[in-house]
């Protein structure tokens, strides 16, 4: 299992609109092959920052499958206008669990 991590800096004052758009966008990502679930959390100290964690079976399910799909264009249309600056997305593999 691969864990995608992204800190999403949303334009101040647009948090409610972003959350509404994300509610629509999650339906897009949820139907992708290799998708294993996600959580979207809001930062308490910086309320316009969100943490997105997405589980994928393989790295390629995200980098090639999802990003290379036609559905990704709809994901971009819904969410990318909210980011400033654009988020850094990184992928992690488990080392230890408890």
DAHUVEN-V418527 format. One record per helix or strand. SS is the DSSP state (h for helix, s for strand). FROM is the first residue (numbers start at 1). TO is the last residue. Records with the same first field share a line. If there is no record, write none. Layout:
SS=FROM-TO / FROM-TO
//
This chain:
s=2-10 / 35-42 / 49-56 / 83-83 / 89-93
h=15-30 / 59-66 / 70-82
//
